[in-house]
Amino acid sequence: MSLFSISDISIFFLSFDWLSIAVGGYLLIAVVAVLDKYLLHSRISKPAVYAFYVSVFSLFALAFIPFGFSFPGTRIVAYAIFSGIFFIYGLLALYRAVQENEISRVAPLVGTIIPLVSVVYAFLFLDERLGVMGVVAVLILASGGFLISFDLPIHNMKLFKGFRYSVISGVSQAVSLGLLKEVFNGTGFINGFVWNRIGFFLAGMSLLLFPVFRKQIMKSFDQSGSSRGRVASTGALFTANKIMAGTGSFLIVLAISRGSVSAVNAVGSIQFVFVLVLVSMLSVWHHHIYREKLKFSDWMQKFLAIVFIGVGLWMLSVNSPGFFYLTS
């Protein structure tokens, strides 16, 4: 029996509509986020080490070189590489935030910041001006982010632990996605994907330029104090997690290619629902890792925040003239 070809796999995925593909992708990304929390807590305690191995793992994208790799020009290559660099450093900040606080709080906040930053970017660099519904969408998204960031009732305005890193991650990922869009506007999917992953790898290598990160990464190579079984299980779990991450990312990009970018992003709010469900179950058995608050009021607040975020993202997905931006 022959192995499936790339075209066979593509035909299989293309048989689904964009919505099914996007939901499947966000489900995998949610599982990845929950496993990231476990690995950062119990197995790979340094976010820089984790980000470094993610960047190295991205070199598997070189397997796509025979299917459409070429030099698309200096500008496109620069966009692709800088997109990868912003993404990896965004992941570094995300891992630090996840390590410091609940994944069910960090993930929705990062998911709120990304479209908000995109709106600001469009205003500053694309000369797009918000209409009435655009302002409403931004306010709803900001409200969702507020509900995620603070515990009610509010006795003080102290930000949750890891808030700063969540913001840095959201901003970095938004810039990365903006640059990646420029890449795909100038070259094919496979070519842009490979160059972008080269940017991932270069970003990972740049971590070695920082003495504190270099020391942590070099120390991770020495596993003499760990049992062989634990090292093997950690490697297997990390590899499986990154395969799911790669598959989830591929499905989301595929959904974007079949539907609208903003619509696919709007569906992304379901990822936070998946995260809430997963951590609510896992926190029963692994409360020392996930440390989720199990009070009904806490979960209702998080659920309400996700509803706000989902509605705001849906409004961003509406492409009717004048609905979101002012038209001349």
C-alpha positions as CSV (number, residue, x, y, z in Angstrom):
1,M,0.0,0.0,0.0
2,S,1.5,3.3,-1.1
3,L,1.8,6.3,1.3
4,F,-0.5,9.2,0.9
5,S,0.9,12.0,-1.3
6,I,0.7,15.7,-0.5
7,S,-2.0,16.0,-3.1
8,D,-4.1,13.3,-1.5
9,I,-3.9,15.0,1.9
10,S,-4.8,18.4,0.3
11,I,-7.8,16.9,-1.4
12,F,-8.9,15.3,1.9
13,F,-8.8,18.6,3.8
14,L,-10.3,20.6,0.9
15,S,-13.4,18.3,1.0
16,F,-14.4,20.2,4.2
17,D,-15.8,23.7,4.3
18,W,-13.7,26.5,5.8
19,L,-15.7,26.6,9.0
20,S,-15.2,22.9,9.8
21,I,-11.5,23.3,9.0
22,A,-11.1,26.4,11.2
23,V,-12.9,24.8,14.2
24,G,-10.7,21.7,13.9
25,G,-7.6,23.9,13.8
26,Y,-8.7,25.9,16.9
27,L,-9.4,22.7,18.8
28,L,-5.9,21.5,18.2
29,I,-4.4,24.9,19.2
30,A,-6.5,24.8,22.4
31,V,-5.1,21.4,23.3
32,V,-1.6,22.7,22.5
33,A,-2.0,25.6,24.8
34,V,-3.1,23.4,27.7
35,L,-0.2,21.0,27.1
36,D,2.2,24.0,26.9
37,K,1.1,24.9,30.5
38,Y,1.8,21.3,31.7
39,L,5.2,21.2,30.0
40,L,6.3,24.6,31.3
41,H,5.2,23.7,34.8
42,S,6.6,20.1,35.0
43,R,9.1,19.4,32.3
44,I,10.7,22.5,30.6
45,S,10.6,25.2,33.2
46,K,12.3,27.9,31.2
47,P,10.2,29.8,28.6
48,A,13.3,30.6,26.5
49,V,14.3,27.0,26.3
50,Y,10.8,26.0,25.2
51,A,10.7,28.8,22.6
52,F,14.2,27.7,21.4
53,Y,13.1,24.1,20.8
54,V,9.9,25.3,19.0
55,S,12.1,27.3,16.6
56,V,14.4,24.3,16.0
57,F,11.3,22.1,15.4
58,S,10.1,24.5,12.7
59,L,13.0,23.3,10.4
60,F,10.7,20.4,9.6
61,A,9.1,22.9,7.2
62,L,12.1,22.4,4.9
63,A,10.5,19.2,3.9
64,F,8.2,21.3,1.7
65,I,11.1,22.7,-0.3
66,P,10.5,20.3,-3.3
67,F,6.9,21.5,-3.6
68,G,7.4,25.1,-4.5
69,F,10.4,26.9,-2.8
70,S,12.1,29.8,-4.5
71,F,13.6,33.2,-3.8
72,P,10.6,35.6,-4.0
73,G,12.7,38.8,-3.6
74,T,14.5,40.6,-0.8
75,R,11.4,42.4,0.4
76,I,9.2,39.3,0.7
77,V,12.0,37.3,2.4
78,A,12.5,40.2,4.9
79,Y,8.8,40.2,5.7
80,A,8.8,36.4,6.1
81,I,11.8,36.4,8.4
82,F,10.7,39.3,10.5
83,S,7.3,37.7,10.8
84,G,8.9,34.6,12.2
85,I,11.1,36.6,14.6
86,F,8.1,38.5,16.0
87,F,6.2,35.3,16.3
88,I,8.9,33.4,18.3
89,Y,9.4,36.4,20.7
90,G,5.7,36.6,21.0
91,L,5.7,32.9,22.0
92,L,8.4,33.6,24.5
93,A,6.2,36.2,26.2
94,L,3.2,33.9,25.9
95,Y,5.0,31.1,27.6
96,R,6.1,33.4,30.4
97,A,2.5,34.6,30.9
98,V,1.2,31.0,30.9
99,Q,3.8,30.0,33.4
100,E,2.7,32.8,35.7
101,N,-1.1,32.6,35.5
102,E,-4.1,30.5,34.4
103,I,-4.1,29.5,30.7
104,S,-7.9,30.2,30.6
105,R,-7.1,33.9,31.5
106,V,-4.0,34.4,29.4
107,A,-5.2,32.8,26.1
108,P,-8.4,35.0,25.8
109,L,-6.6,38.2,26.6
110,V,-3.9,37.5,24.0
111,G,-6.7,36.6,21.5
112,T,-8.3,40.0,22.3
113,I,-5.2,42.0,21.9
114,I,-4.3,40.7,18.4
115,P,-7.4,42.1,16.6
116,L,-7.3,45.3,18.7
117,V,-3.7,45.9,17.6
118,S,-4.6,45.0,14.0
119,V,-7.3,47.8,14.1
120,V,-4.7,50.3,15.3
121,Y,-2.3,49.2,12.7
122,A,-4.9,49.7,10.0
123,F,-5.7,53.1,11.3
124,L,-2.0,54.2,11.4
125,F,-0.7,52.6,8.2
126,L,-3.6,51.9,6.0
127,D,-5.6,55.1,6.5
128,E,-8.7,53.2,7.6
129,R,-11.1,55.1,9.9
130,L,-13.6,53.4,12.2
131,G,-17.3,53.8,11.6
132,V,-19.9,53.6,14.4
133,M,-20.1,49.8,14.4
134,G,-16.3,49.7,14.3
135,V,-16.2,51.7,17.5
136,V,-18.8,49.4,19.0
137,A,-16.8,46.3,18.0
138,V,-13.6,47.7,19.6
139,L,-15.5,48.6,22.8
140,I,-16.9,45.1,23.0
141,L,-13.5,43.5,22.5
142,A,-12.0,45.8,25.1
143,S,-14.8,44.9,27.5
144,G,-14.0,41.2,27.0
145,G,-10.4,41.9,27.7
146,F,-11.3,43.8,30.8
147,L,-13.4,41.0,32.2
148,I,-10.5,38.5,31.6
149,S,-8.0,40.8,33.2
150,F,-9.7,41.7,36.4
151,D,-11.6,39.8,39.1
152,L,-15.1,41.0,39.9
153,P,-16.1,42.8,42.1
154,I,-13.1,45.1,41.6
155,H,-11.5,46.2,44.9
156,N,-8.4,47.5,43.2
157,M,-7.1,47.9,39.7
158,K,-4.1,45.6,40.2
159,L,-3.4,43.7,37.0
160,F,-3.1,39.9,37.1
161,K,0.2,38.3,37.2
162,G,1.5,37.8,33.6
163,F,-0.6,40.6,32.2
164,R,2.4,42.5,30.8
165,Y,3.7,39.4,29.0
166,S,0.2,38.7,27.6
167,V,0.1,42.2,26.1
168,I,3.6,41.8,24.6
169,S,2.7,38.4,23.2
170,G,-0.6,39.8,21.6
171,V,1.2,42.8,20.0
172,S,4.0,40.6,18.7
173,Q,1.7,38.0,17.2
174,A,-0.4,40.7,15.6
175,V,2.6,42.3,13.9
176,S,3.8,38.8,12.9
177,L,0.4,38.1,11.2
178,G,0.4,41.4,9.5
179,L,3.8,40.8,8.0
180,L,2.8,37.2,7.0
181,K,-0.2,38.6,5.1
182,E,2.3,40.7,3.1
183,V,4.3,37.6,2.4
184,F,1.3,35.6,1.1
185,N,0.3,38.6,-1.0
186,G,3.7,38.4,-2.8
187,T,4.4,34.7,-3.1
188,G,2.7,31.3,-2.9
189,F,1.6,29.5,0.3
190,I,4.4,26.9,0.4
191,N,7.1,29.3,-0.4
192,G,6.0,31.9,2.1
193,F,5.5,29.1,4.7
194,V,9.0,27.8,4.4
195,W,10.6,31.3,4.5
196,N,8.5,32.1,7.5
197,R,9.7,29.0,9.3
198,I,13.3,29.9,8.5
199,G,12.5,33.2,10.3
200,F,11.3,31.0,13.3
201,F,14.7,29.2,13.3
202,L,16.7,32.4,13.1
203,A,14.7,33.9,16.0
204,G,15.5,30.8,18.0
205,M,19.2,31.2,17.3
206,S,19.1,34.8,18.3
207,L,18.1,33.8,21.8
208,L,21.6,32.5,22.2
209,L,22.8,36.1,21.9
210,F,21.4,36.8,25.4
211,P,23.7,35.4,28.1
212,V,20.8,34.4,30.4
213,F,18.9,32.6,27.7
214,R,22.1,31.0,26.3
215,K,23.0,29.6,29.8
216,Q,19.5,28.1,30.1
217,I,19.5,26.6,26.6
218,M,23.0,25.1,27.0
219,K,22.0,23.7,30.4
220,S,19.0,22.0,28.8
221,F,21.4,19.9,26.6
222,D,22.8,18.3,29.8
223,Q,20.3,15.8,31.0
224,S,22.7,13.8,33.2
225,G,20.6,14.5,36.3
226,S,17.4,13.3,34.8
227,S,16.2,9.7,34.2
228,R,16.3,8.4,30.7
229,G,12.6,7.6,30.8
230,R,11.7,11.1,31.9
231,V,13.8,12.7,29.1
232,A,12.3,10.3,26.6
233,S,8.7,11.0,27.7
234,T,9.3,14.8,27.7
235,G,10.7,14.6,24.2
236,A,7.8,12.5,23.0
237,L,5.2,14.8,24.6
238,F,6.9,17.9,23.2
239,T,7.1,16.4,19.7
240,A,3.5,15.3,19.8
241,N,2.4,18.8,21.0
242,K,4.3,20.6,18.3
243,I,2.9,18.3,15.6
244,M,-0.5,19.2,16.8
245,A,0.5,22.9,16.8
246,G,1.8,22.6,13.3
247,T,-1.3,20.8,12.1
248,G,-3.6,23.3,13.8
249,S,-1.8,26.3,12.3
250,F,-1.9,24.6,8.9
251,L,-5.7,24.1,9.2
252,I,-6.3,27.7,10.2
253,V,-4.2,29.0,7.3
254,L,-6.0,26.6,5.0
255,A,-9.4,27.9,6.3
256,I,-8.2,31.5,5.6
257,S,-7.3,30.5,2.0
258,R,-10.9,29.1,1.6
259,G,-12.8,31.8,3.5
260,S,-12.2,35.3,4.8
261,V,-9.3,36.2,7.1
262,S,-11.6,38.1,9.5
263,A,-14.3,35.4,9.5
264,V,-11.7,32.8,10.4
265,N,-10.4,35.0,13.2
266,A,-13.9,35.5,14.5
267,V,-14.3,31.7,14.8
268,G,-11.2,31.8,16.9
269,S,-13.2,32.7,20.0
270,I,-14.2,29.0,20.1
271,Q,-10.6,28.2,21.0
272,F,-11.1,29.9,24.4
273,V,-14.2,27.8,25.0
274,F,-12.2,24.6,24.3
275,V,-9.5,25.9,26.7
276,L,-12.1,26.5,29.5
277,V,-13.6,23.0,29.1
278,L,-10.2,21.3,29.1
279,V,-8.8,23.1,32.1
280,S,-12.0,22.7,34.1
281,M,-11.6,19.0,33.7
282,L,-7.8,18.8,34.2
283,S,-7.8,21.2,37.2
284,V,-9.7,18.6,39.2
285,W,-6.8,16.1,38.9
286,H,-3.9,18.5,38.4
287,H,-4.9,21.6,40.4
288,H,-1.3,22.2,41.4
289,I,-0.5,22.8,37.7
290,Y,-3.5,24.6,36.3
291,R,-4.6,26.4,39.6
292,E,-8.0,27.3,38.0
293,K,-10.5,29.0,40.3
294,L,-13.5,26.6,40.4
295,K,-16.1,29.0,41.8
296,F,-19.2,29.4,39.7
297,S,-18.8,33.2,39.6
298,D,-15.3,32.9,38.3
299,W,-16.3,30.6,35.4
300,M,-19.3,32.8,34.6
301,Q,-17.1,35.8,34.4
302,K,-14.7,34.0,32.0
303,F,-17.6,32.7,30.0
304,L,-19.1,36.2,29.7
305,A,-15.7,37.6,28.6
306,I,-15.5,35.0,25.9
307,V,-19.0,35.9,24.7
308,F,-17.9,39.5,24.5
309,I,-14.8,38.6,22.6
310,G,-16.7,36.3,20.2
311,V,-19.3,39.0,19.4
312,G,-16.5,41.6,18.9
313,L,-14.6,39.3,16.6
314,W,-17.8,38.5,14.7
315,M,-18.4,42.2,14.1
316,L,-14.8,42.4,12.7
317,S,-15.7,39.6,10.3
318,V,-18.6,41.5,8.7
319,N,-17.4,42.8,5.3
320,S,-20.5,45.0,4.4
321,P,-19.4,48.5,3.2
322,G,-19.7,51.0,6.0
323,F,-20.4,48.4,8.7
324,F,-17.0,48.6,10.3
325,Y,-15.0,51.3,8.5
326,L,-16.2,54.7,7.2
327,T,-16.6,54.8,3.4
328,S,-16.2,57.8,1.3
